[in-house]
């Protein structure tokens, strides 16, 4: 069972959900409410769609999207994915724009097309990743632009494999 507890992180209070990451409508709305009040939200990553930059079991902290710091190319965001079976919370990278929507896809792509996501379905932006208690910065700095371009072109996975980082299934 998930429990919530506030904690201090970089002088901001965040809400951390311990236990399995929930993708229920109630969880999504709670996350939207907390981020909407200017607080950060922290969860544990499940899945491998963002490997190697975010791995299964990493702790991810999301910040609210604001007018001062909106969403840009290469940002990793939490967004709502609407499926015939319901809604789901997903964490993927912004690889472009189409009209007013953001084009979002997982790292390193794995055959997924970039999906258009309206701004109203984006809940927050990843500002911190921790693995084993250590902060991971790779993928969130200036290199995020290059990662986004390579991911959109379908070149990120071959490049990662070439340098020996490869995606593990």
C-alpha positions in Angstrom: 0.0 0.0 0.0 1.3 3.4 -0.9 1.9 5.9 1.8 2.6 9.6 1.4 5.1 11.6 3.4 6.4 15.1 3.0 10.2 15.5 2.8 12.5 18.4 2.2 14.5 18.3 -1.1 16.6 21.3 -2.3 14.7 23.7 0.0 11.3 22.7 -1.4 8.9 20.3 0.2 7.9 17.4 -2.0 5.3 14.7 -1.7 6.9 11.2 -2.0 4.8 8.2 -2.6 6.3 5.0 -1.2 5.3 1.7 -2.6 4.2 0.9 -6.1 3.7 3.8 -8.4 0.0 4.1 -9.0 -1.5 5.1 -12.3 -5.1 5.3 -11.1 -7.2 8.3 -11.9 -7.1 9.2 -8.2 -3.3 9.1 -8.1 -3.1 11.2 -11.3 -5.5 13.8 -9.8 -3.6 13.9 -6.5 -0.3 14.5 -8.4 -2.0 17.2 -10.5 -3.3 18.9 -7.3 0.1 18.8 -5.5 2.0 20.1 -8.5 -0.7 22.7 -9.1 0.0 24.0 -5.6 3.7 24.5 -6.5 5.0 21.5 -4.6 7.3 18.8 -6.1 6.2 15.2 -6.5 8.5 12.2 -6.1 7.9 8.6 -7.2 9.8 5.5 -7.9 10.2 4.6 -11.6 8.7 1.4 -12.9 9.6 0.0 -16.3 12.4 0.4 -18.8 11.2 2.8 -21.4 13.6 5.6 -20.4 16.7 3.4 -19.9 19.6 4.2 -19.6 18.8 7.8 -18.4 16.0 6.7 -16.0 16.0 3.1 -14.8 13.5 0.9 -13.1 13.7 1.6 -9.4 15.1 5.2 -9.7 13.5 7.9 -7.6 12.2 10.7 -9.8 11.2 14.1 -8.7 8.8 16.2 -10.7 8.4 20.0 -10.5 5.4 21.9 -11.6 5.4 23.4 -15.1 5.3 27.2 -14.7 5.2 30.2 -16.9 8.9 31.0 -16.0 10.0 27.4 -16.9 7.7 25.8 -19.3 8.3 22.6 -21.3 11.0 22.5 -23.9 12.7 20.1 -26.2 14.5 17.3 -24.3 12.5 17.7 -21.1 11.4 14.5 -19.4 7.7 14.9 -18.3 5.0 13.0 -16.6 1.9 12.9 -18.8 -1.4 11.3 -19.0 -1.7 8.6 -21.7 -5.3 8.0 -22.7 -6.0 4.4 -23.6 -9.3 2.6 -24.5 -9.0 0.9 -21.1 -8.5 4.2 -19.2 -5.8 6.7 -18.3 -2.2 5.9 -17.3 0.6 8.0 -16.0 3.7 7.8 -18.2 7.2 9.4 -18.1 8.7 10.2 -21.4 10.9 12.8 -23.3 9.7 15.8 -25.3 11.1 15.3 -28.8 9.3 18.1 -30.7 6.1 20.1 -31.2 3.1 19.6 -33.5 0.8 22.6 -33.3 0.0 23.3 -29.7 0.8 19.7 -28.7 4.2 18.3 -27.6 5.6 15.2 -29.3 6.6 12.7 -26.7 8.3 9.4 -26.8 10.3 7.0 -24.6 14.1 6.9 -24.6 15.5 5.4 -26.8 12.3 4.9 -28.8 12.1 1.2 -29.2 9.8 1.4 -32.2 7.4 3.9 -30.6 6.2 6.8 -32.7 6.3 10.2 -31.0 2.8 10.8 -29.7 1.2 14.3 -29.6 0.2 15.2 -26.0 -1.7 18.4 -25.3 -0.3 20.7 -22.6 -3.3 20.0 -20.3 -2.2 16.3 -20.1 1.3 17.1 -18.9 1.5 17.1 -15.1 5.1 17.9 -14.4 8.8 18.0 -15.5 11.5 15.8 -14.1 14.0 17.8 -12.2 15.9 15.1 -10.3 16.7 11.5 -10.7 18.3 9.4 -7.9 19.7 5.9 -8.2 20.9 4.2 -5.1 20.8 7.4 -3.1 23.1 9.2 -5.7 21.9 12.0 -7.9 22.0 11.2 -11.7 22.3 14.2 -13.9 22.9 12.6 -17.3 19.9 13.2 -19.6 18.6 16.3 -17.8 21.3 18.8 -18.6 22.1 20.4 -22.0 22.6 17.0 -23.5 18.8 16.6 -23.3 18.5 18.5 -26.6 20.8 16.0 -28.4 19.0 13.0 -26.8 15.7 14.4 -28.0 16.8 14.9 -31.6 18.5 11.5 -31.8 15.5 9.8 -30.2 13.1 11.4 -32.7 15.3 10.4 -35.6 15.5 6.8 -34.3 19.2 7.0 -33.8 19.6 7.0 -30.1 19.3 3.2 -29.5 21.9 2.4 -32.3 24.3 5.0 -30.8 23.9 3.8 -27.3 24.5 0.2 -28.4 27.6 1.4 -30.4 29.1 2.9 -27.3 28.2 -0.1 -25.2 25.4 1.4 -23.1 22.6 -0.6 -24.9 19.1 -1.0 -23.7 18.4 -4.1 -21.6 15.0 -5.6 -22.0 
